[in-house]
Amino acid sequence: MFVLTEAAKAEIQNRLELSDSTKFIRLQMRKSCFLKVKLTLEGSIQDNDSEIVKDKLHFIIDKGECHYFRDKKLDFIPDQTGFKQFEVI
């Protein structure tokens, strides 16, 4: 499906450590920015979600958006202003 870069993996681990009991990492494409990904932590899977397990991390992606992640890398790139974002490249 997709590959995680070390930067993405580290940022996700940091966010999971701050969360109390979140199990799933939701990935969804930002509608206003091509290739930018919104990452949220959630406690359950919805009916229209696919679960992908990578490096013991449980990702959920809406089935309608899975094609955006196929054969891509999920990377974490902080920009010059300090805004932190995930991208599929």
C-alpha positions in Angstrom: 0.0 0.0 0.0 2.4 2.7 1.2 5.8 3.1 2.8 6.5 5.1 6.0 9.6 7.3 6.1 11.5 7.4 9.4 10.4 11.0 9.9 6.7 10.0 9.6 7.2 7.0 11.9 8.8 9.2 14.6 6.2 11.9 14.4 3.3 9.3 14.6 5.0 7.6 17.6 5.3 11.0 19.3 1.6 11.7 18.8 0.6 8.2 20.0 2.6 8.7 23.2 0.6 11.9 23.9 -2.7 10.1 23.3 -4.5 8.3 26.1 -6.1 5.2 24.5 -6.1 5.8 20.8 -5.5 2.7 18.7 -6.0 3.8 15.1 -4.3 6.4 12.9 -6.7 7.9 10.3 -5.1 9.2 7.1 -7.2 11.4 4.8 -6.3 13.6 2.0 -6.7 17.3 2.5 -9.2 18.5 0.0 -7.5 21.9 -0.5 -3.9 20.7 -0.9 -2.7 18.1 -3.4 -0.7 15.4 -1.7 -1.1 16.8 1.8 -2.4 14.3 4.4 -4.5 15.0 7.5 -3.6 12.6 10.3 -5.9 12.1 13.3 -6.0 9.6 16.1 -9.2 7.6 16.6 -10.5 4.9 18.8 -12.6 2.9 16.3 -13.0 2.0 12.6 -15.9 3.2 10.5 -17.9 1.0 8.1 -16.2 2.5 5.0 -12.6 2.2 6.3 -9.8 -0.1 5.3 -7.3 -1.0 8.0 -3.6 -1.2 7.1 -1.0 -2.4 9.6 2.6 -1.1 9.1 5.4 -1.5 11.6 2.8 -2.4 14.3 0.9 0.9 13.6 -2.8 0.5 12.7 -3.8 3.0 10.0 -7.4 3.5 8.7 -8.2 5.1 5.4 -11.6 5.6 3.8 -12.0 3.1 1.0 -12.6 5.9 -1.4 -9.2 7.4 -0.7 -7.0 4.3 -0.6 -5.9 4.9 -4.2 -4.1 8.1 -3.2 -1.7 6.1 -1.0 -1.0 3.1 -3.3 2.7 2.8 -4.1 3.6 6.1 -2.3 5.6 7.1 0.7 4.1 8.8 3.7 6.5 11.5 4.9 6.5 14.1 7.6 7.8 17.5 6.6 7.9 20.5 8.9 7.9 23.7 6.8 9.8 26.9 7.4 7.0 28.5 9.6 6.9 25.6 12.0 3.7 24.1 10.5 4.0 20.3 10.5 2.4 18.3 7.8 2.3 14.8 6.3 2.6 14.3 2.6 2.3 11.3 0.2 5.2 11.4 -2.3 
